[in-house]
Amino acid sequence: MPLGIFVLIAAVTILSIFAIERGEYERQTAQLNARATAIASALERRANASSAYLRAGAALLSTMNDIPADDFRRFVSELRLDADYRGAEGIGWAKVVRPSEIEEYEALLAEEAPGEAQLFPPMDGSQPFAVPVTYLQPDTERNRRALGYDMYSDAQRRAAMTEAEATSRPTATNALVLQQEGQGEAPGFLIFMPVFEPGVSGRTLKGFIYSPFNAEDFLQSALELEDAGNYGVRLYDSDTGNGTLLASTFNSDLENPEIATKTVTIANNPWRLAVSINEDPGISGLSMATLIFGLLVASLLMLLVRMLTQQAQEDESALAWFEEQASIRNSLTRELNHRVKNTLANVLSIIALTRRRADDVEEFATGLDGRIRALSATHDLLTQSDWGSTPVKAVVEAELLPYAQDEDHALDLVGPEVELAPNDALSLGLAVHELATNAAKYGALSQPGGKLTVHWRLLSEDLVRVEWLESDGPPVKQERSRGFGTDLIERIVAHELRHPVELDFNPEGVRCVLLIPVRQPSEFMIRANRKAPAESDES
């Protein structure tokens, strides 16, 4: 009783802690989802602001026949990029240059960056035109590295430009390394907005106004709008699990952090945002206080009840209990004697037949060990049911347990709920063990791809038919010596079940059919009230 009270109070304490931690987990999950939504919104706001500038620039440039460098520089300076365009490398103009216009373009480029820039990589005839960087503001040494670079020659940039041209909307690329990074590997991306001009057959593509972004700076600029606090953030360039990591503020030391994911649309391109708590949550303070208090209360109550129960036990008379226990012990002893006699008879038969078939002591010991274990496994099932009825499926599964987890083999166990008497269950267990041992050595369980089917069905209210069938295994040898397993199944098992056994060694696989009687529980119940042992129908 003292231990029971301690366990009870401890269980209540643990349940209380579980409820507290569950509530804390749900609260943190809700906060995590809310923070992920807020950060996703900040990223989209930042991208939308950039897209708005590009739309305005595209509208302006589409009205101009030529785009002088001074006019473009003045347009960008009036946008006040330092204040409203955080996270971007600037704004650039890339005009469409056809093969016949290369010399004219390079002359224009020489005016912007004398003696340094030219169209690269050279056009090789595989594309109808080039889209090189013409202007990129602000005019810095870093940005000048990109002047003249044909963005249309890169598959990722070309895909984004094609999408932008088709939709007439700002479109972002997937992760790439910006040209101005030089030999660096920091991931970035670009947003393209097409600029059209009137043509003979409608509008024609004039070029693209675009913005390059360093992914890490872009993420940090969005987090300035919505502080991440103690949350870690990862940004991928795809809304699936196969995206490339663009930027991260995760704590890499954490194991299995709780993560909330959101899809963010960055300039017509769906990306994935992952947010997690950047520290190990551990157990909450309230849970720790509850644990300490609960253990103290449980310990004090256990000591108090222990003192009271010890005093009560000293004054209690146990004579009536002794008489009742003696009666129960006598009944159980008679029943145990009966069960042991039956089991010893089976063991002696197994030993005798195993000895006849064994060529040496090792073979005798191995065969005897496996069969005694099979008998023990079925005994365990009978013990769990207090030597009452045992389902056919439980007996079969107990013997096939070593092969059930092997993915190389297919086991098909199908049949209705049928309960067997103890001795009948023992006989079925021995038969299944012998068949499974043979299948593991020579049959369907000896090689990958083998299939074992065990089906059973009621032929009548007092008879069940169990069929064992192997397939997809190695061919069964037709010339072989008669083994102990065959004798055990066809003689001992058939005798115990009081029905003949069909055992066929077909070339495609072994087939065995057992007929097992189904008896009523009253025929084999424990004889607790009988004064002398008597043999039942299961003997």
C-alpha positions as CSV (number, residue, x, y, z in Angstrom):
1,M,0.0,0.0,0.0
2,P,2.7,2.6,0.8
3,L,4.4,1.9,-2.6
4,G,1.0,2.0,-4.3
5,I,0.2,5.4,-2.8
6,F,3.7,6.7,-3.9
7,V,3.1,5.4,-7.4
8,L,-0.3,6.9,-7.5
9,I,0.9,10.4,-6.4
10,A,3.8,10.1,-8.7
11,A,1.5,9.2,-11.6
12,V,-0.8,12.2,-10.8
13,T,2.3,14.4,-10.7
14,I,3.6,13.1,-14.1
15,L,0.1,13.5,-15.6
16,S,0.1,17.1,-14.3
17,I,3.5,17.8,-15.8
18,F,2.4,16.2,-19.0
19,A,-0.6,18.5,-19.1
20,I,1.5,21.5,-18.3
21,E,4.1,20.7,-20.9
22,R,1.4,19.9,-23.5
23,G,-0.2,23.3,-22.9
24,E,3.3,24.9,-23.1
25,Y,4.0,23.0,-26.3
26,E,0.7,24.1,-27.9
27,R,1.4,27.7,-26.8
28,Q,4.9,27.6,-28.3
29,T,3.6,26.0,-31.5
30,A,1.0,28.8,-31.8
31,Q,3.7,31.4,-31.2
32,L,5.9,29.7,-33.7
33,N,3.2,29.6,-36.4
34,A,2.4,33.2,-35.7
35,R,6.0,34.2,-35.9
36,A,6.4,32.3,-39.2
37,T,3.4,34.1,-40.6
38,A,4.7,37.5,-39.6
39,I,8.2,36.8,-41.0
40,A,6.6,35.5,-44.3
41,S,4.5,38.6,-44.5
42,A,7.6,40.8,-43.9
43,L,9.5,39.0,-46.7
44,E,6.6,39.4,-49.1
45,R,6.2,43.1,-48.2
46,R,9.9,43.6,-48.9
47,A,9.7,41.8,-52.2
48,N,6.5,43.7,-53.1
49,A,8.2,47.0,-52.5
50,S,11.0,46.0,-54.8
51,S,8.6,44.8,-57.4
52,A,6.7,48.1,-57.2
53,Y,9.8,50.1,-58.0
54,L,10.5,47.8,-60.9
55,R,7.0,48.2,-62.2
56,A,7.3,52.0,-62.0
57,G,10.7,51.8,-63.7
58,A,9.3,49.6,-66.5
59,A,6.5,52.0,-67.1
60,L,8.9,54.9,-67.4
61,L,11.5,53.2,-69.6
62,S,8.8,51.9,-72.0
63,T,8.0,55.5,-73.0
64,M,11.6,56.4,-73.9
65,N,13.1,55.6,-77.3
66,D,16.6,55.7,-76.0
67,I,17.7,55.2,-72.3
68,P,20.7,57.5,-71.6
69,A,22.9,56.6,-68.7
70,D,22.3,60.0,-67.0
71,D,18.5,59.7,-67.2
72,F,18.7,56.2,-65.7
73,R,21.0,57.3,-63.0
74,R,18.7,60.2,-62.1
75,F,15.7,57.9,-62.0
76,V,17.4,55.5,-59.6
77,S,18.7,58.3,-57.4
78,E,15.2,59.7,-57.0
79,L,14.0,56.4,-55.6
80,R,16.1,56.9,-52.5
81,L,17.3,53.2,-52.4
82,D,19.2,53.5,-49.1
83,A,16.0,54.3,-47.3
84,D,13.3,52.2,-49.0
85,Y,15.2,49.4,-50.8
86,R,17.1,47.6,-48.1
87,G,18.6,44.2,-49.0
88,A,19.0,45.0,-52.7
89,E,22.3,45.5,-54.6
90,G,20.6,48.3,-56.6
91,I,18.6,48.6,-59.9
92,G,19.9,47.7,-63.3
93,W,18.9,48.0,-66.9
94,A,19.6,45.2,-69.4
95,K,18.6,45.9,-73.0
96,V,17.9,43.3,-75.7
97,V,21.0,43.1,-78.0
98,R,20.7,41.2,-81.3
99,P,23.8,39.9,-83.1
100,S,23.8,42.9,-85.5
101,E,23.7,45.4,-82.6
102,I,26.8,44.1,-80.6
103,E,29.2,46.7,-81.9
104,E,26.7,49.5,-81.1
105,Y,26.1,48.1,-77.6
106,E,29.8,47.8,-76.8
107,A,30.4,51.4,-77.9
108,L,27.6,52.4,-75.5
109,L,29.2,50.3,-72.8
110,A,32.6,51.9,-73.4
111,E,31.2,55.3,-72.5
112,E,29.8,54.0,-69.2
113,A,33.0,52.0,-68.2
114,P,35.8,53.0,-70.6
115,G,38.3,50.3,-71.5
116,E,36.9,47.7,-69.1
117,A,33.6,46.3,-70.2
118,Q,32.4,44.3,-73.2
119,L,29.6,41.8,-73.8
120,F,30.5,38.5,-72.3
121,P,30.3,35.6,-72.7
122,P,30.3,36.0,-76.6
123,M,27.2,34.9,-78.4
124,D,27.7,31.5,-80.0
125,G,24.6,31.5,-82.2
126,S,22.5,29.2,-79.9
127,Q,20.3,32.1,-78.7
128,P,18.3,34.7,-80.7
129,F,19.6,37.7,-78.7
130,A,21.6,38.7,-75.7
131,V,20.4,40.5,-72.6
132,P,23.6,42.0,-71.1
133,V,23.8,44.3,-68.1
134,T,23.9,47.9,-69.5
135,Y,23.5,50.0,-66.4
136,L,23.6,49.1,-62.7
137,Q,23.1,51.7,-60.1
138,P,24.5,52.7,-57.7
139,D,27.7,52.9,-59.7
140,T,30.2,51.0,-57.4
141,E,33.3,49.0,-58.1
142,R,31.4,45.9,-57.1
143,N,28.5,46.6,-59.4
144,R,30.8,47.4,-62.4
145,R,31.9,43.7,-62.4
146,A,28.4,42.8,-63.8
147,L,28.5,45.3,-66.7
148,G,28.4,43.6,-70.1
149,Y,27.4,40.2,-68.6
150,D,24.9,38.4,-70.9
151,M,22.3,37.3,-68.4
152,Y,20.4,35.5,-71.1
153,S,23.3,33.0,-71.5
154,D,22.5,31.6,-68.0
155,A,19.7,29.0,-67.8
156,Q,18.3,30.2,-64.4
157,R,18.3,33.9,-65.4
158,R,16.8,33.1,-68.8
159,A,14.0,31.0,-67.3
160,A,13.0,33.9,-65.0
161,M,13.2,36.4,-67.9
162,T,11.0,34.2,-70.1
163,E,8.4,33.8,-67.3
164,A,8.5,37.6,-66.7
165,E,8.0,38.3,-70.4
166,A,5.1,35.8,-70.6
167,T,3.3,37.2,-67.5
168,S,4.4,40.9,-67.7
169,R,5.0,40.6,-64.0
170,P,8.1,40.9,-61.8
171,T,9.6,37.4,-61.5
172,A,12.4,36.2,-59.2
173,T,15.1,33.6,-60.1
174,N,16.0,30.7,-58.0
175,A,19.2,30.7,-56.0
176,L,22.3,31.7,-57.9
177,V,25.6,33.6,-57.4
178,L,25.5,37.2,-58.5
179,Q,28.0,38.2,-61.2
180,Q,29.3,41.0,-59.0
181,E,30.3,38.5,-56.3
182,G,33.3,37.6,-58.4
183,Q,34.8,34.4,-57.0
184,G,32.4,34.4,-54.0
185,E,29.7,31.8,-53.3
186,A,27.2,33.8,-51.3
187,P,23.7,32.9,-52.7
188,G,21.6,35.6,-54.2
189,F,18.7,36.1,-56.7
190,L,17.4,38.6,-59.2
191,I,14.0,40.0,-59.9
192,F,13.3,40.9,-63.6
193,M,10.5,43.2,-64.9
194,P,10.1,43.2,-68.8
195,V,10.1,46.5,-70.7
196,F,8.2,46.6,-73.9
197,E,8.0,49.0,-76.8
198,P,5.4,49.3,-79.6
199,G,6.2,47.3,-82.7
200,V,4.9,46.6,-86.2
201,S,3.1,43.5,-85.1
202,G,2.3,44.6,-81.6
203,R,4.7,45.2,-78.7
204,T,8.2,43.9,-78.7
205,L,10.6,43.2,-75.9
206,K,12.9,46.1,-75.3
207,G,14.8,44.8,-72.3
208,F,14.5,44.2,-68.6
209,I,14.8,46.4,-65.5
210,Y,16.0,44.3,-62.7
211,S,17.3,44.2,-59.1
212,P,20.0,41.9,-57.8
213,F,19.7,40.7,-54.2
214,N,22.1,39.1,-51.7
215,A,19.9,36.5,-50.0
216,E,21.4,37.0,-46.6
217,D,21.0,40.8,-46.8
218,F,17.4,40.4,-48.1
219,L,16.5,38.2,-45.2
220,Q,18.0,40.5,-42.6
221,S,16.2,43.5,-44.1
222,A,12.9,41.6,-43.8
223,L,13.7,40.7,-40.2
224,E,14.2,44.4,-39.4
225,L,10.5,44.8,-40.3
226,E,9.5,41.8,-38.1
227,D,12.1,40.9,-35.4
228,A,12.8,37.1,-35.2
229,G,13.6,37.3,-31.5
230,N,14.9,33.9,-30.4
231,Y,13.6,32.2,-33.5
232,G,15.8,30.7,-36.2
233,V,14.9,31.3,-39.9
234,R,15.7,29.4,-43.1
235,L,14.7,30.6,-46.6
236,Y,14.6,28.1,-49.5
237,D,14.1,29.0,-53.2
238,S,11.3,26.4,-53.6
239,D,8.1,25.6,-51.8
240,T,9.0,21.9,-51.8
241,G,11.6,20.0,-49.7
242,N,14.1,20.1,-52.6
243,G,14.9,23.8,-52.5
244,T,18.3,25.4,-52.2
245,L,19.0,27.1,-48.9
246,L,19.3,30.9,-49.6
247,A,19.8,32.3,-46.1
248,S,19.7,31.0,-42.5
249,T,19.8,32.2,-38.9
250,F,19.3,28.7,-37.5
251,N,21.2,27.4,-34.5
252,S,22.9,24.3,-36.0
253,D,23.6,22.8,-32.6
254,L,20.0,22.0,-31.9
255,E,18.7,18.4,-32.4
256,N,15.2,17.9,-34.0
257,P,13.9,21.5,-33.4
258,E,10.2,22.2,-33.8
259,I,9.8,23.8,-37.2
260,A,6.9,25.8,-38.7
261,T,7.0,26.2,-42.5
262,K,5.2,28.7,-44.7
263,T,5.1,29.3,-48.5
264,V,6.1,32.9,-49.4
265,T,5.7,34.3,-52.9
266,I,8.7,36.4,-53.9
267,A,8.0,38.1,-57.2
268,N,5.9,35.4,-58.8
269,N,8.1,32.6,-57.4
270,P,7.0,30.4,-54.5
271,W,9.6,29.9,-51.8
272,R,9.6,28.1,-48.5
273,L,10.2,29.7,-45.1
274,A,11.2,27.5,-42.1
275,V,11.1,29.0,-38.6
276,S,12.1,27.3,-35.4
277,I,12.9,28.1,-31.8
278,N,16.6,28.9,-31.6
279,E,17.1,27.3,-28.2
280,D,16.4,24.1,-26.3
281,P,13.1,24.7,-24.5
282,G,13.7,22.1,-21.8
283,I,11.2,21.7,-19.0
284,S,9.2,24.7,-17.9
285,G,9.6,26.3,-14.4
286,L,6.0,25.4,-13.5
287,S,6.6,21.7,-14.5
288,M,9.8,21.6,-12.4
289,A,8.0,23.0,-9.3
290,T,5.1,20.6,-9.8
291,L,7.6,17.7,-10.0
292,I,9.4,18.6,-6.8
293,F,6.2,19.2,-4.9
294,G,4.6,16.0,-6.1
295,L,7.6,13.8,-5.2
296,L,7.8,15.4,-1.7
297,V,4.1,14.8,-1.0
298,A,4.3,11.2,-2.4
299,S,7.3,10.4,-0.2
300,L,5.7,11.8,3.0
301,L,2.4,9.9,2.4
302,M,4.3,6.7,1.6
303,L,6.1,6.9,5.0
304,L,2.9,7.7,6.9
305,V,0.9,4.8,5.3
306,R,3.8,2.4,5.7
307,M,3.8,3.0,9.5
308,L,0.1,2.6,9.7
309,T,-0.1,-0.6,7.6
310,Q,2.8,-2.2,9.5
311,Q,1.0,-1.7,12.8
312,A,-2.3,-3.1,11.4
313,Q,-0.5,-6.2,9.9
314,E,0.9,-7.1,13.3
315,D,-2.7,-7.3,14.8
316,E,-4.4,-9.1,11.9
317,S,-5.1,-12.8,12.1
318,A,-4.4,-14.8,8.9
319,L,-5.8,-18.2,9.9
320,A,-8.8,-18.1,7.5
321,W,-6.5,-17.0,4.7
322,F,-4.1,-19.9,5.3
323,E,-7.0,-22.4,5.0
324,E,-8.2,-20.9,1.8
325,Q,-4.7,-20.7,0.3
326,A,-4.1,-24.3,1.2
327,S,-7.3,-25.4,-0.6
328,I,-6.3,-23.4,-3.7
329,R,-2.7,-24.8,-3.6
330,N,-4.0,-28.4,-3.5
331,S,-6.2,-27.8,-6.5
332,L,-3.4,-26.1,-8.4
333,T,-1.0,-28.9,-7.5
334,R,-3.4,-31.5,-8.9
335,E,-3.8,-29.6,-12.1
336,L,-0.1,-28.9,-12.4
337,N,0.6,-32.6,-11.9
338,H,-1.8,-33.4,-14.8
339,R,-0.2,-30.8,-17.1
340,V,3.3,-31.8,-16.3
341,K,2.5,-35.5,-17.1
342,N,1.2,-34.5,-20.6
343,T,4.1,-32.2,-21.3
344,L,6.7,-34.8,-20.2
345,A,5.0,-37.4,-22.5
346,N,5.4,-35.0,-25.4
347,V,9.0,-34.2,-24.5
348,L,9.9,-37.9,-24.2
349,S,8.4,-38.6,-27.6
350,I,10.4,-35.7,-29.1
351,I,13.6,-36.9,-27.5
352,A,13.2,-40.5,-28.7
353,L,12.5,-39.5,-32.3
354,T,15.2,-36.9,-32.4
355,R,17.7,-39.4,-31.1
356,R,16.8,-41.9,-33.8
357,R,17.3,-39.3,-36.6
358,A,20.4,-37.6,-35.3
359,D,23.8,-38.5,-36.7
360,D,25.8,-36.9,-33.9
361,V,25.4,-35.2,-30.5
362,E,25.5,-31.7,-32.1
363,E,22.7,-32.5,-34.5
364,F,20.7,-34.1,-31.6
365,A,21.2,-31.0,-29.4
366,T,20.3,-28.5,-32.1
367,G,17.1,-30.4,-33.2
368,L,16.0,-30.9,-29.6
369,D,16.7,-27.3,-28.7
370,G,14.5,-25.9,-31.5
371,R,11.6,-28.3,-30.8
372,I,11.7,-27.7,-27.0
373,R,11.7,-23.9,-27.8
374,A,8.6,-24.3,-30.0
375,L,6.9,-26.2,-27.2
376,S,7.9,-23.5,-24.8
377,A,6.6,-20.7,-27.1
378,T,3.2,-22.4,-27.2
379,H,3.3,-23.0,-23.4
380,D,3.8,-19.2,-23.0
381,L,0.6,-18.6,-24.9
382,L,-1.3,-21.2,-22.9
383,T,0.0,-19.6,-19.7
384,Q,-1.2,-16.2,-20.7
385,S,-4.7,-17.6,-21.2
386,D,-4.5,-19.6,-17.9
387,W,-4.5,-22.8,-19.9
388,G,-7.8,-21.9,-21.5
389,S,-8.5,-21.6,-25.2
390,T,-5.8,-20.1,-27.5
391,P,-6.4,-18.6,-31.0
392,V,-5.0,-20.3,-34.1
393,K,-3.5,-17.0,-35.3
394,A,-1.6,-16.5,-32.0
395,V,0.0,-20.0,-32.2
396,V,1.0,-19.5,-35.9
397,E,2.4,-15.9,-35.2
398,A,4.4,-17.1,-32.2
399,E,6.2,-19.7,-34.3
400,L,6.7,-17.4,-37.3
401,L,7.9,-14.4,-35.2
402,P,11.6,-14.8,-36.2
403,Y,10.6,-14.3,-39.9
404,A,7.8,-11.7,-39.5
405,Q,10.2,-8.7,-39.5
406,D,12.2,-9.9,-42.5
407,E,11.3,-7.8,-45.5
408,D,12.8,-10.4,-47.9
409,H,9.8,-12.7,-47.3
410,A,6.1,-12.3,-47.6
411,L,3.8,-13.9,-44.9
412,D,0.1,-14.2,-45.5
413,L,-1.8,-15.3,-42.4
414,V,-5.6,-15.3,-43.0
415,G,-8.4,-17.0,-41.1
416,P,-11.3,-16.5,-38.7
417,E,-11.1,-16.3,-35.0
418,V,-10.9,-19.9,-33.8
419,E,-10.0,-21.0,-30.3
420,L,-8.1,-24.2,-29.6
421,A,-7.8,-26.4,-26.6
422,P,-4.4,-26.5,-24.8
423,N,-3.1,-29.8,-26.2
424,D,-4.4,-29.1,-29.7
425,A,-2.6,-25.7,-29.6
426,L,0.6,-27.5,-28.5
427,S,0.3,-29.9,-31.4
428,L,-0.3,-27.1,-33.9
429,G,2.7,-25.2,-32.5
430,L,5.0,-28.2,-33.0
431,A,3.8,-28.8,-36.5
432,V,4.2,-25.1,-37.5
433,H,7.7,-25.1,-35.9
434,E,8.8,-28.1,-38.0
435,L,7.4,-26.6,-41.2
436,A,9.0,-23.2,-40.5
437,T,12.4,-24.8,-39.8
438,N,12.2,-26.7,-43.0
439,A,11.1,-23.6,-44.9
440,A,14.0,-21.6,-43.4
441,K,16.6,-24.2,-44.4
442,Y,15.3,-25.4,-47.8
443,G,12.0,-23.7,-48.7
444,A,10.3,-20.3,-49.2
445,L,12.0,-18.7,-46.2
446,S,15.5,-19.6,-47.3
447,Q,15.8,-17.0,-50.0
448,P,14.6,-13.4,-50.8
449,G,11.2,-13.2,-52.5
450,G,9.8,-16.4,-50.9
451,K,6.2,-16.4,-49.9
452,L,4.5,-18.3,-47.1
453,T,0.7,-18.6,-46.9
454,V,-1.1,-20.0,-43.9
455,H,-4.9,-20.0,-44.3
456,W,-7.4,-21.6,-42.0
457,R,-11.2,-22.0,-42.1
458,L,-13.9,-23.8,-40.2
459,L,-15.2,-27.0,-41.9
460,S,-17.8,-27.3,-39.1
461,E,-18.5,-26.1,-35.6
462,D,-16.0,-28.7,-34.2
463,L,-13.3,-28.9,-36.9
464,V,-10.9,-26.3,-38.4
465,R,-8.8,-26.9,-41.5
466,V,-5.3,-25.3,-41.5
467,E,-3.3,-25.2,-44.8
468,W,0.4,-24.4,-45.0
469,L,1.6,-23.5,-48.5
470,E,5.0,-22.3,-49.7
471,S,5.7,-20.6,-53.0
472,D,8.4,-18.6,-54.9
473,G,11.2,-20.5,-53.1
474,P,13.8,-22.9,-54.4
475,P,12.5,-26.1,-56.1
476,V,11.7,-28.9,-53.6
477,K,14.0,-31.9,-54.1
478,Q,11.9,-35.0,-54.9
479,E,14.6,-37.4,-53.8
480,R,15.3,-37.0,-50.1
481,S,15.5,-39.0,-46.9
482,R,12.7,-39.0,-44.5
483,G,13.4,-36.7,-41.6
484,F,12.2,-36.3,-38.0
485,G,10.0,-33.4,-38.9
486,T,8.0,-35.5,-41.3
487,D,7.6,-38.3,-38.7
488,L,6.6,-35.8,-36.0
489,I,3.9,-34.2,-38.1
490,E,2.5,-37.4,-39.7
491,R,2.7,-39.5,-36.5
492,I,2.8,-37.5,-33.2
493,V,0.8,-34.5,-34.4
494,A,-1.7,-36.6,-36.4
495,H,-2.1,-38.9,-33.4
496,E,-2.6,-36.0,-30.9
497,L,-5.1,-34.3,-33.3
498,R,-6.9,-37.6,-34.1
499,H,-7.0,-36.7,-37.8
500,P,-4.7,-37.6,-40.7
501,V,-2.2,-35.0,-41.9
502,E,-1.7,-34.2,-45.6
503,L,2.0,-33.4,-46.2
504,D,3.1,-32.9,-49.9
505,F,6.6,-32.0,-51.1
506,N,5.5,-30.5,-54.4
507,P,8.3,-29.1,-56.7
508,E,6.9,-25.6,-56.4
509,G,6.7,-25.7,-52.6
510,V,5.7,-27.7,-49.5
511,R,2.0,-28.0,-48.8
512,C,0.6,-29.3,-45.5
513,V,-3.1,-29.6,-44.4
514,L,-4.0,-30.1,-40.7
515,L,-7.5,-30.9,-39.4
516,I,-7.8,-29.8,-35.8
517,P,-10.8,-30.4,-33.5
518,V,-12.5,-27.4,-31.9
519,R,-13.6,-28.3,-28.4
520,Q,-15.9,-26.5,-26.0
521,P,-14.1,-24.8,-23.0
522,S,-16.0,-27.1,-20.6
523,E,-14.1,-30.1,-21.9
524,F,-10.7,-28.8,-20.7
525,M,-11.3,-26.2,-17.8
526,I,-9.1,-26.4,-14.7
527,R,-10.5,-29.0,-12.3
528,A,-10.1,-26.8,-9.3
529,N,-13.0,-28.3,-7.3
530,R,-12.1,-32.0,-7.9
531,K,-10.6,-33.7,-4.9
532,A,-8.5,-36.2,-6.9
533,P,-6.7,-35.8,-10.2
534,A,-8.6,-37.2,-13.2
535,E,-7.6,-37.5,-16.8
536,S,-9.6,-35.2,-19.1
537,D,-10.3,-35.5,-22.9
538,E,-7.1,-33.5,-23.6
539,S,-4.9,-36.3,-22.2
